Amino acid sequence: MDNRKTKQKIIVQIVSLFISIGLWLYVTNTENPIRTVEVSKVPVQLLNANALSDQGIALVPNQNIYVDLKVEGYSQDVFKLNKDDFSIQIDFVDYALKVGDNSIPITIVDTPSNVTVKNTSNLVVTVKIEELIENVPTNGKFLYSAFYTFTNTDVIDMFNKLGVETKTERGKRVFPSSDKAHDIANALEKMIKSQKVKLLLNTKVDKVVSKGSKIEKVILDNKKEILCDSVIIATGGLSYPLTGSTGDGYKFAKSLGHSIVDTKPSLIGIEVQESFVKNLEKLSLRNIEISVYNSKNKKIYDDFGELEFTKYGVDGPVIKSASCRMKDTTKENYKIVLDLKPALDEEKLDKRIQRDFQKYTNKKFENALDDLLPKKLIPVIIELSEIDKDTVVHQISREQRKFLVHLLKNITLTVKRYRPIEEAIITSGGIKVNEINSSTMESKLIEGLFFAGEVIDVDAYTGGFNLQIAFSTGYLAGYYC
């Protein structure tokens, strides 16, 4: 009898368990069903792009690489997702690429633990690759002979032969194995001494003199004269004057009949007219998009990445790159339009804001933007939106909300000027390239006069290209002088 009761009890418990599971599944699928949603424009991080230079190629600038993800999970989880919840990468070290379009599968590094990405098998992006020379926007073709006569590999080999052991770290970045910069300086000094080169320190050149169409001598500021039949002018541009780059090279070249393309700062921060930027000093924004327009309201540049506010305006990678495209801020009026949410069009951003407003429906407007914006940015956006900060959220009109949406994707900054050239990474402008033999770096006007580096009217984007210009042109000038 007892066994029978025990069996009945067990059967009841099992049935109850199945009923409970069934009810739980019913409630879950009814109240919180499994959904599949699309997360649009998730940015793809590009790793080790600098390594491409070893192959004589580089990324085409200003590519915005995104993927759209199909994500499955419970409703309460998937509807909270945004693109910043995912980490997606491409590591260029893993691929042999060619000039042109390259289809590359992405790697999903991190996702929220409670959802599943369903379309992983066909997530491929197109990356555009160009020749290295194309990263020199100013007179790049002039450098063909220099770049391919003395390559970046040749630079490494040179220092290895001088006794400097090198190491290649992630991204194929090359450093002295000792991690000591003075090892490089010591090696160059050793090379100079082995060639019995006399080095004059703390000695200023006053003039470079020619006789007829040939170099004759160099006159120092102490009036001492050095007779010579060749001179290399490698004085740099106007950036970093503490290193001696004070523009003397332009003066010497001009005195010998060369033309100088007007110099200006490049790869530099921008000052803007809007006073609110002072309140945002040191605020960095990631995954934003900028568009630059000229006085004819024509878009001349756009970029995606990181921006930093300063007390005078804006700086950071996307701004430095944009400065290369602004030809002359004294003659042309430029504006920068900042999109804080480039992954969302205005319709999707409006829906996102509506969800936030529903969440904070009885809060003041100033307290309803914490989920959307960095705290430091909120007072500025409130001021620009012209919505009173004390307005209760449910009292904000549809028109006010629509204006807020438009504002977040169209913050306009009016360019005032570049920052001083002393702060520039490079100088744009310099000695006209059509007056220089590109195969030797010798002047076409004066026999025995050579040029190397930034003093020439060539400049490149960031990524080591300007250093390679200095090494390669210096090699040619030294070889032929």
Sequence and secondary structure as in RCSB ss.txt:
>XXXX:A:sequence
MDNRKTKQKIIVQIVSLFISIGLWLYVTNTENPIRTVEVSKVPVQLLNANALSDQGIALVPNQNIYVDLKVEGYS
QDVFKLNKDDFSIQIDFVDYALKVGDNSIPITIVDTPSNVTVKNTSNLVVTVKIEELIENVPTNGKFLYSAFYTF
TNTDVIDMFNKLGVETKTERGKRVFPSSDKAHDIANALEKMIKSQKVKLLLNTKVDKVVSKGSKIEKVILDNKKE
ILCDSVIIATGGLSYPLTGSTGDGYKFAKSLGHSIVDTKPSLIGIEVQESFVKNLEKLSLRNIEISVYNSKNKKI
YDDFGELEFTKYGVDGPVIKSASCRMKDTTKENYKIVLDLKPALDEEKLDKRIQRDFQKYTNKKFENALDDLLPK
KLIPVIIELSEIDKDTVVHQISREQRKFLVHLLKNITLTVKRYRPIEEAIITSGGIKVNEINSSTMESKLIEGLF
FAGEVIDVDAYTGGFNLQIAFSTGYLAGYYC
>XXXX:A:secstr
 HHHHHHHHHHHHHHHHHHHHHHHHHHHHHHS EEEEEEEEEEEEEE GGGGGGGTEEE TT   EEEEEEEEEH
HHHTT  GGG EEEEEGGG    SEEEEEE EEEE  TT EES GGG EEEEEEEEGGGG TBTGGGGHHHHHHS
 HHHHHHHHHHTT  EEEETTTEEEETT  THHHHHHHHHHHHHTT     S  EEEEEEETTEEEEEEETTS E
EE S EEE    SS GGGT SSHHHHHHHHTT  EEEEEEES  EEES GGGGGGTT EEEEEEEEEE TT  EE
EEEEEEEEE SSEEESHHHHHHHTT   TTTS  EEEEES TTS HHHHHHHHHHHHHHTTTSBGGGS TTTS G
GGHHHHHHHHT  TTSBGGG  HHHHHHHHHHHT EEEEEEEE  GGG SEEEEEE GGGB TTT BBSSSBTEE
E GGGBS B  SSSHHHHHHHHHHHHHHHH 
